[in-house]
Amino acid sequence: MATNPLFGPAAQTREQRARVLQQMQTTFPKLKTKATTYASQLYDRYIAGELSWLQVRQALDATAG
């Protein structure tokens, strides 16, 4: 399987990205408890491999401002 440069070595598959997101939400609980519907949709797109985490953060930062 070829690696996708948008994702780190521990986030190449859907399952791995779900685990990475879960770990981030455990470390930073507000990622889950304060997540808007829009943020949840972005998280789903990250897990699906449609967006990198950087793209998720950029989209969230653009709406925060």
C-alpha positions as CSV (number, residue, x, y, z in Angstrom):
1,M,0.0,0.0,0.0
2,A,1.4,3.4,-1.0
3,T,1.5,6.0,1.7
4,N,-0.5,9.2,1.4
5,P,1.7,12.2,2.2
6,L,-1.3,14.1,3.6
7,F,-1.4,11.8,6.6
8,G,1.3,10.7,9.0
9,P,2.6,7.2,9.2
10,A,0.1,6.3,12.0
11,A,-2.9,7.8,10.1
12,Q,-2.8,6.1,6.7
13,T,-6.1,4.1,7.1
14,R,-9.6,5.1,8.1
15,E,-9.2,3.1,11.3
16,Q,-5.9,4.7,12.1
17,R,-7.3,8.2,11.5
18,A,-10.2,7.4,13.8
19,R,-7.8,6.3,16.5
20,V,-5.7,9.5,16.0
21,L,-8.8,11.6,16.4
22,Q,-9.9,9.7,19.5
23,Q,-6.4,10.2,21.0
24,M,-6.5,14.0,20.2
25,Q,-10.0,14.2,21.8
26,T,-8.7,12.5,24.9
27,T,-5.8,14.8,25.1
28,F,-7.8,17.9,24.2
29,P,-11.4,17.2,25.4
30,K,-12.8,20.4,23.9
31,L,-12.2,18.9,20.5
32,K,-15.2,16.7,21.4
33,T,-17.2,18.5,24.0
34,K,-17.2,21.8,22.2
35,A,-17.4,20.4,18.7
36,T,-20.0,22.1,16.5
37,T,-21.9,20.2,13.8
38,Y,-19.6,21.7,11.3
39,A,-16.5,20.5,13.3
40,S,-18.0,17.0,13.5
41,Q,-18.5,17.0,9.8
42,L,-14.9,18.0,9.2
43,Y,-13.8,15.2,11.6
44,D,-15.8,12.7,9.6
45,R,-14.1,14.0,6.4
46,Y,-10.7,13.6,8.1
47,I,-11.4,10.0,9.0
48,A,-12.7,9.3,5.5
49,G,-9.4,10.6,4.1
50,E,-10.9,13.6,2.3
51,L,-9.1,16.2,4.4
52,S,-5.8,16.2,6.3
53,W,-5.8,17.4,9.9
54,L,-4.1,20.6,8.7
55,Q,-7.0,21.2,6.4
56,V,-9.5,20.5,9.2
57,R,-7.7,23.0,11.5
58,Q,-7.6,25.6,8.7
59,A,-11.3,25.3,8.1
60,L,-12.1,25.5,11.8
61,D,-9.7,28.5,12.3
62,A,-11.4,30.3,9.3
63,T,-14.8,30.1,11.0
64,A,-13.5,31.2,14.4
65,G,-12.4,34.5,13.3
